[in-house]
Amino acid sequence: RVALGVVPGPVRLGEHLDGHAHLGRAMPRLEHLPHAAPPEGGAEVERAQAEGLHAAALEDLDRAVALEPNSTDVRATRGMLRQEAALFLMERGRSPDNGFRGALEDFDRVIESRPTLAGGWILRGAVQVNWGLWRMGRGEDPRQRFAAADADLARALEMDPSQFAAELYLGNARLNEGLYRMLHGEDAASVYASALEA
């Protein structure tokens, strides 16, 4: 995988799902999504199948959100699928911007609804890291994304210092920000020092 991506799946954030038909239909589709580069020769077929599965699962999750717009479980699941779809595009050199933007919207709502839950902050921080890596790989300035990731992930660690995923993504954001600064003639020493603390 090019970036540290969150694999889609049902995330239970502490609330009970009342058997959403649309969420139930989306979940089996998510299990069939490719999470690695396709084998030689079958790339076009696999790409088309994966894009169709992403689209179908996203339609089901959009319906589930329409039915229960305040469900953090449904929003978190849709946000993870949006990020996974964005990573899928990113790995194939296509713009993931809309997917990342949609994932951030969902994770914003999760955080608004459950601000004391570290998981929402980690999910949003992971999107920011991955989006920053995309921007950096295209020669664009990723520092805004890495700074947003840093804030979210540091917040998650304040709430729950045992969150290894938050430490991992935070270190990744700081390390890559330092690399970007170094490549652009800036002093990266303080950023690298903070990456070692993450």
Secondary structure as UniProt FT lines:
FT   HELIX           21..31
FT   TURN            40..41
FT   HELIX           43..67
FT   TURN            69..70
FT   HELIX           72..91
FT   TURN            92..93
FT   HELIX           97..113
FT   TURN            115..116
FT   HELIX           118..137
FT   TURN            138..139
FT   HELIX           143..159
FT   TURN            161..162
FT   HELIX           164..183
FT   TURN            184..185
FT   HELIX           189..197
//
